[in-house]
Amino acid sequence: MSLYDIPLRTLTGAETSLADYKGKAVLVVNVASKCGSTPQYAGLEDLQKRYQDRGFTVVGAPCNQFGDQEPGTSEEIATFCSMTYGVTFPMLDKLDVNGDSRHALFTELTAASDAEGNAGDVQWNFEKFLISPDGTVAGRFRTRTLPESDEVVAAIEAQLPA
């Protein structure tokens, strides 16, 4: 299944898919509001502002599977992201990234390996998946790799449409 074909829902309940971003580089990140890594929202928003006019977007995917660190409703998540970090990038409805109820998007994304060659389950909040403009996974970055790191920035720049 193509990443573009997977049905998704936004925080506001609207139907969407990654096909909306076909031809762009996309960084999909499983996010949480009450995590030690939550300040990564600031770096993600910086990437959004820096590259949005060059064919790039961040897509946030709230998940409550790691220590109940995303317990809020869609409205609470949206308010938190907007008021605390000024998030302007698209946000999906809360979904599961692992286990029997893993969303189809993460079934596809977790098949990709990280820099050490490890694929499989998302290990924690703020794991990042870079999707190329042609819809293939071009990179996977674990939680400890910050959005503004040289590694992530270089990977994004390499995927920006010409």
Residue pairs with C-beta under 8 A, 6 or more apart in sequence:
1 104
1 108
2 135
3 18
3 105
3 108
3 109
3 131
3 135
3 136
3 137
4 17
4 18
4 19
4 22
4 135
5 17
5 19
6 17
6 18
6 103
6 104
6 105
6 108
7 15
7 17
7 104
8 15
8 16
8 17
8 18
8 92
8 93
8 105
9 15
9 16
9 92
9 93
10 16
10 90
10 91
10 92
10 93
11 62
11 74
11 75
11 77
11 78
11 91
11 92
11 93
12 74
12 78
13 74
13 93
16 90
16 92
18 26
18 28
18 59
18 105
18 131
18 135
21 57
21 59
21 131
22 133
22 135
23 55
23 133
23 161
24 55
24 56
24 57
24 133
24 161
25 51
25 55
25 56
25 57
25 130
25 131
25 132
25 133
25 138
25 156
25 159
25 160
25 161
26 56
26 57
26 58
26 59
26 130
26 131
27 44
27 47
27 56
27 57
27 58
27 59
27 128
27 129
27 130
27 131
27 147
27 152
27 156
28 59
28 61
28 105
28 109
28 128
28 129
28 131
29 40
29 44
29 58
29 59
29 60
29 61
29 126
29 127
29 128
29 129
29 147
30 61
30 62
30 63
30 97
30 106
30 122
30 125
30 126
30 127
31 38
31 41
31 44
31 60
31 61
31 62
31 63
31 70
31 91
31 125
31 126
32 38
32 62
32 63
32 64
32 66
32 69
32 70
32 125
32 126
33 62
33 69
33 70
33 72
33 76
33 77
33 80
33 81
34 68
34 69
34 70
34 71
35 66
35 67
35 69
35 70
35 124
35 125
35 126
37 124
37 125
37 126
37 143
38 69
38 125
38 126
40 126
40 146
40 147
41 81
41 84
41 85
41 87
42 85
43 146
43 147
43 148
44 58
44 60
44 87
44 89
44 147
45 58
45 85
45 86
45 87
45 88
45 89
46 147
46 148
47 56
47 58
47 147
47 148
47 152
47 153
47 156
48 56
48 57
48 58
48 88
48 89
49 88
51 156
51 160
54 160
54 161
55 133
55 160
55 161
56 156
56 159
56 160
57 89
57 90
58 89
58 90
59 89
59 90
59 91
59 92
60 81
60 87
60 89
60 90
60 91
60 92
61 91
61 92
61 95
61 97
61 103
61 105
61 106
62 70
62 77
62 91
62 92
62 93
62 94
62 95
63 70
63 94
63 95
63 96
63 97
63 122
63 125
64 70
64 71
64 94
65 96
65 97
65 98
65 99
66 124
66 125
69 125
70 77
70 94
70 125
72 80
74 93
74 94
77 91
77 94
78 91
81 87
81 91
95 103
95 105
95 106
96 102
96 103
96 106
97 103
97 106
97 110
97 121
97 122
97 127
98 106
98 110
98 121
98 122
102 110
106 122
108 137
109 129
109 137
109 140
110 119
110 120
110 121
110 122
111 119
111 137
112 119
112 129
112 137
112 139
112 140
113 119
113 140
114 140
114 141
114 142
115 140
115 141
115 151
119 140
123 142
123 143
124 142
124 143
125 143
126 143
127 140
127 141
127 142
127 143
128 139
128 140
128 141
128 145
128 147
128 152
129 137
129 139
129 140
129 141
130 137
130 138
130 139
130 140
130 141
130 152
130 155
130 156
130 159
131 137
131 138
132 138
132 159
133 159
133 161
138 155
138 158
138 159
139 152
139 155
139 159
141 149
141 151
141 152
141 155
145 151
145 152
146 152
